[in-house]
Amino acid sequence: MTTTVETSSIPFDAASERRVLGIVMQYPDLMDRVVSNLKEAHFYLPENRLIFKRINELYREGVKLSSTALSRKLIQNGDMDEPSQFLKGLMDSFISRSELEPSILSIKEEYAKRRILEATDEIAKLITGKSDLDLGAVQAKAQQLIFEATSIEADASNEVKDLLEVLERCYTNLVARSEGTKPSGLTVGYPSVDAITTGFKNKDLIILAGRPSMGKTALALNWSMNIAKRGKPVLIFSLEMDDESIGDRFVISELFSYRTEDGSPIVTSFEYQTKLDEEKMKYAAEAFNDLYRLPIKIVDKRGLTVDEIKAKARQVKAEEPGLSLIIIDYLQLIKPRDNSKTSWALQVGEIVRELRDLAGELDLPIILLSQLNRGVELRENKRPLMSDLRDSGNIEEFADVVCFVYRDEYYYPNQAEERGTKGVAEVIFAKQRKGETGTAYLRWHPEYARFIDQAFE
């Protein structure tokens, strides 16, 4: 049996809706405050929603708001034959302009309650209706519905957007970038990489791929540490390494910075993993102290499904609204759904699509590490190509950015000195929906699992 919410029990505040409309008609100077806080969907009663829509249209057209202008627009659009009496009722619905703020707050609260009720109704239908979804998929969908219903970012979202509204936001972002108050994307602290990407964009899925031992995990961890050092929270899903191994990697990478006057490392990776004397222990303790404050969260459970990854990501985002990046290491270790009857290639494509949707839902970039197929090994030029992405062509299709880690020295160690590729790592950006392709050159220090920007070393 499906449960539905009775109309009489739906929460809304008719008096506050009327007050807000009446106040902006009487005091048009308050319209900026209203449009920045309310959308059409916030108004429950159809007649109030219609009035707000027409008021907003006048505001965007630059027409001075008045009862006469609004009345004319309502008549022109065939909304009402004689709107003057209705509009007079709105103008008489308040005493003071000071009632605006509490009325806006009440409208938003009632709207939030309606969103939660709608979500619970959808969940009830999901559970009681006929569905081929297993329990894990049902739980993931239910969590998604609740997350969206309680998300501030999704508040009163409208899937149909006017170009004017979109361009206004684009212009605001352009001004902020020009003034240096807002970067175009999430920079990773490697100038040559950031120059190509101008920062990873929110809602984007970034594929970071490479053959084994190329250093893709190390590079992702280096990026995450640089981002976290700017106070931006990062979530790492490690489906291969345990949390302590990741922690040790962070410490060893940080110890790379501790050098003597002649440039020699004070604490080597080997020493850290064996035994330190008292003097070197002080430097290690200092590195730990620098890392303690970093807002990084780690999930190191193996065999996670995409539904479990989405659920944990939503949970962390709810706890850390400022979450700036998610890293998943790596695609081929994500467990397929138990009831799936499709091929592995199709399942991989579906996983990639769902993770891209998750990036959009959480409004942040997701870096998904991936292996490459063995076709690379059969070519003379072993630099990866898009066709080398392992398991599914849909990886390339759904990804917003595809980049590869390549070290020529790995394949040709004897010729590296002659070729000038010793210690050089290439980060090859083969696809960018919102930018150009290109290659960033880094210096690889394997002992510390650390990449350094070659041009700025």
KOLNUVO-947857 format. One record per residue (C-alpha): x, y, z. Coordinates in steps of 0.02 Angstrom, whole numbers, padded with zeros to 5 digits, always signed. Layout:
XYZ ...
END
This chain:
+00000+00000+00000 +00072+00169-00053 +00063+00313+00068 +00036+00490+00005 +00031+00656+00095 -00144+00729+00109 -00162+00904+00038 -00231+00970+00202 -00072+00918+00293 +00051+00999+00172 +00148+01136+00264 +00140+01314+00197 +00120+01490+00265 -00008+01584+00160 +00003+01741+00268 +00194+01754+00247 +00180+01726+00060 +00057+01870+00046 +00160+01982+00160 +00318+01961+00056 +00225+02003-00105 +00139+02152-00025 +00300+02221+00049 +00399+02218-00115 +00254+02300-00206 +00254+02440-00077 +00445+02446-00058 +00526+02396-00225 +00698+02435-00154 +00684+02272-00055 +00668+02167-00213 +00854+02125-00218 +00838+02046-00047 +00687+01944-00099 +00752+01876-00265 +00916+01825-00184 +00822+01719-00057 +00664+01656-00141 +00616+01568-00301 +00446+01527-00375 +00449+01353-00299 +00454+01428-00124 +00276+01491-00145 +00149+01353-00118 -00015+01437-00168 -00029+01449-00359 -00092+01628-00360 +00052+01687-00250 +00178+01592-00356 +00106+01676-00512 +00118+01850-00436 +00298+01820-00384 +00339+01759-00560 +00269+01918-00639 +00355+02030-00509 +00519+01942-00548 +00493+01968-00735 +00468+02155-00709 +00624+02158-00600 +00730+02074-00735 +00660+02187-00870 +00713+02338-00769 +00535+02403-00752 +00500+02500-00593 +00385+02392-00487 +00215+02463-00445 +00039+02396-00429 -00004+02480-00595 +00142+02399-00689 +00106+02230-00610 -00081+02243-00647 -00043+02284-00829 +00074+02134-00845 -00053+02014-00768 -00186+02073-00891 -00067+02065-01041 -00022+01884-01000 -00204+01835-00976 -00174+01789-00793 -00316+01894-00720 -00452+02004-00794 -00465+02121-00643 -00310+02101-00533 -00324+02268-00442 -00430+02201-00298 -00316+02052-00271 -00160+02162-00273 -00240+02283-00150 -00267+02137-00032 -00081+02098-00042 -00034+02279-00007 -00146+02276+00148 -00071+02112+00213 +00070+02189+00316 +00100+02328+00440 +00288+02362+00427 +00430+02322+00307 +00520+02245+00456 +00405+02094+00432 +00498+02046+00274 +00642+01946+00351 +00536+01836+00466 +00412+01807+00324 +00552+01751+00206 +00618+01635+00341 +00446+01558+00370 +00418+01530+00183 +00586+01443+00166 +00556+01333+00318 +00386+01276+00254 +00461+01242+00083 +00599+01137+00162 +00468+01035+00255 +00373+01005+00092 +00532+00942+00008 +00560+00817+00149 +00379+00759+00138 +00395+00735-00050 +00555+00635-00024 +00475+00521+00106 +00327+00494-00010 +00446+00443-00149 +00537+00325-00030 +00371+00245+00020 +00329+00216-00163 +00503+00145-00192 +00482+00019-00051 +00301-00032-00076 +00299-00029-00266 +00364-00163-00382 +00548-00140-00415 +00696-00245-00473 +00814-00147-00361 +00904-00241-00223 +00909-00177-00044 +01074-00085-00069 +01008+00009-00220 +00846+00052-00128 +00945+00118+00021 +01058+00221-00093 +00908+00295-00185 +00821+00335-00021 +00976+00421+00045 +00992+00519-00116 +00812+00580-00103 +00837+00635+00077 +01004+00717+00037 +00928+00815-00106 +00778+00863+00000 +00888+00933+00139 +01025+01006+00028 +01047+01194+00036 +01120+01195-00139 +00964+01111-00209 +00848+01234-00122 +00710+01286-00240 +00810+01228-00390 +00730+01250-00559 +00781+01136-00701 +00719+01262-00830 +00829+01416-00819 +00816+01580-00914 +00973+01627-01012 +00970+01796-00927 +00983+01714-00756 +01126+01602-00816 +01222+01748-00892 +01200+01851-00734 +01287+01713-00636 +01422+01696-00769 +01456+01882-00762 +01463+01882-00572 +01590+01739-00579 +01691+01832-00712 +01702+01988-00603 +01751+01883-00451 +01889+01796-00550 +01951+01964-00618 +01958+02034-00442 +02047+01878-00380 +01910+01837-00254 +01858+01674-00337 +01969+01552-00435 +01897+01471-00590 +01921+01298-00514 +02006+01195-00380 +02193+01214-00404 +02308+01072-00349 +02466+01170-00309 +02564+01118-00464 +02579+01274-00574 +02605+01179-00737 +02451+01072-00702 +02346+01218-00643 +02395+01317-00799 +02318+01183-00909 +02160+01152-00807 +02137+01326-00728 +02082+01218-00581 +01966+01068-00577 +01786+01123-00593 +01644+01079-00476 +01529+00941-00541 +01669+00870-00651 +01729+00690-00655 +01918+00682-00682 +01994+00518-00737 +02176+00498-00683 +02243+00343-00770 +02407+00252-00792 +02490+00083-00797 +02545+00005-00631 +02692+00090-00544 +02674+00253-00641 +02632+00347-00482 +02448+00391-00507 +02404+00357-00325 +02554+00459-00265 +02504+00604-00379 +02324+00602-00317 +02385+00603-00137 +02507+00745-00174 +02363+00846-00247 +02251+00807-00099 +02383+00863+00026 +02411+01029-00064 +02223+01061-00068 +02199+01014+00115 +02343+01130+00165 +02233+01273+00105 +02098+01219+00228 +01989+01134+00097 +01920+00965+00156 +01959+00811+00050 +01883+00636+00055 +01987+00487-00005 +01916+00316-00046 +02059+00191-00046 +02001+00023-00110 +02178-00049-00110 +02289+00029+00024 +02239+00035+00208 +02227+00198+00304 +02396+00180+00391 +02485+00154+00225 +02407+00315+00162 +02456+00403+00323 +02636+00346+00304 +02637+00407+00125 +02581+00578+00181 +02718+00586+00313 +02855+00525+00195 +02799+00650+00063 +02804+00789+00192 +02979+00736+00250 +03042+00770+00073 +03037+00955+00117 +03161+00936+00260 +03334+00961+00186 +03510+01006+00240 +03598+01160+00171 +03674+01057+00030 +03503+00990-00019 +03521+00816+00055 +03368+00739+00140 +03372+00745+00330 +03259+00594+00352 +03256+00462+00216 +03107+00352+00177 +03209+00200+00231 +03251+00279+00398 +03069+00326+00429 +03015+00146+00399 +03151+00073+00511 +03217+00174+00659 +03253+00357+00688 +03380+00431+00805 +03328+00567+00927 +03377+00712+00813 +03285+00644+00661 +03136+00599+00769 +03113+00785+00802 +03095+00819+00616 +02973+00675+00597 +02871+00742+00743 +02868+00913+00658 +02803+00834+00498 +02666+00746+00596 +02617+00910+00679 +02603+00993+00508 +02489+00853+00447 +02378+00837+00601 +02278+00992+00553 +02240+00938+00374 +02052+00911+00342 +02069+00743+00254 +01952+00596+00282 +01994+00419+00226 +01882+00270+00187 +01991+00115+00165 +01861-00023+00153 +01889-00145+00011 +01750-00211-00099 +01641-00056-00092 +01499-00044-00218 +01459+00119-00305 +01303+00132-00197 +01408+00122-00039 +01531+00251-00105 +01388+00370-00145 +01310+00343+00028 +01473+00378+00121 +01511+00528+00011 +01340+00604+00048 +01365+00573+00233 +01534+00663+00234 +01464+00806+00130 +01323+00827+00255 +01450+00832+00398 +01575+00939+00300 +01476+01059+00188 +01641+01133+00129 +01703+00966+00058 +01803+01017-00096 +01864+00856-00176 +01835+00668-00179 +01970+00545-00235 +01928+00363-00275 +02072+00240-00293 +02027+00152-00404 +01889+00113-00531 +01925-00070-00565 +01915-00113-00379 +01736-00049-00360 +01627-00201-00329 +01486-00230-00455 +01307-00245-00395 +01261-00423-00348 +01105-00430-00454 +01184-00357-00611 +01166-00468-00764 +01259-00353-00882 +01438-00370-00942 +01581-00298-00841 +01615-00167-00976 +01436-00103-00964 +01444-00106-00773 +01603-00001-00777 +01518+00124-00891 +01370+00134-00772 +01485+00157-00621 +01575+00301-00708 +01410+00383-00756 +01344+00369-00577 +01504+00444-00506 +01491+00589-00627 +01311+00615-00570 +01374+00611-00389 +01500+00749-00430 +01355+00854-00494 +01246+00813-00346 +01379+00860-00217 +01441+01007-00322 +01626+00962-00316 +01756+00877-00427 +01787+00691-00411 +01954+00616-00462 +01933+00434-00511 +02092+00334-00535 +02092+00201-00669 +02205+00069-00742 +02251+00058-00926 +02242-00098-01033 +02397-00191-01090 +02389-00121-01266 +02510+00014-01210 +02647-00116-01188 +02633-00174-01369 +02671-00005-01448 +02841+00073-01475 +02777+00241-01412 +02704+00193-01246 +02623+00359-01203 +02442+00320-01160 +02297+00357-01277 +02111+00372-01240 +02085+00201-01318 +02198+00126-01182 +02070+00158-01046 +02032-00012-00975 +01865-00103-00978 +01745+00022-01056 +01735+00155-01190 +01606+00242-01081 +01746+00301-00967 +01801+00422-01101 +01622+00468-01143 +01565+00514-00967 +01727+00593-00903 +01745+00781-00907 +01934+00771-00894 +02049+00626-00940 +02232+00634-00892 +02371+00505-00894 +02529+00485-00791 +02676+00428-00896 +02860+00404-00855 +02971+00361-01004 +03107+00305-00884 +02996+00162-00826 +03003+00079-00998 +03175+00135-01053 +03284+00152-00896 +03448+00128-00992 +03409+00265-01118 +03332+00388-00993 +03493+00487-00968 +03519+00502-01155 +03338+00551-01188 +03334+00675-01044 +03187+00585-00966 +03269+00523-00807 +03154+00566-00661 +03031+00655-00777 +02845+00619-00765 +02719+00679-00891 +02540+00719-00843 +02453+00710-01011 +02284+00795-01021 +02202+00704-01166 +02027+00774-01139 +01954+00928-01058 +01774+00977-01091 +01806+01152-01027 +01985+01180-01080 +02130+01135-01192 +02233+00977-01195 +02417+00978-01154 +02557+00902-01050 +02627+00955-00882 +02803+00899-00837 +02843+00848-00659 +02996+00779-00571 +02969+00609-00488 +03054+00567-00323 +03007+00384-00295 +03085+00367-00123 +02963+00496-00057 +02818+00456-00175 +02826+00641-00215 +02804+00740-00376 +02880+00914-00393 +02835+01036-00530 +02988+01028-00643 +02975+01208-00703 +02968+01271-00523 +03078+01145-00433 
END
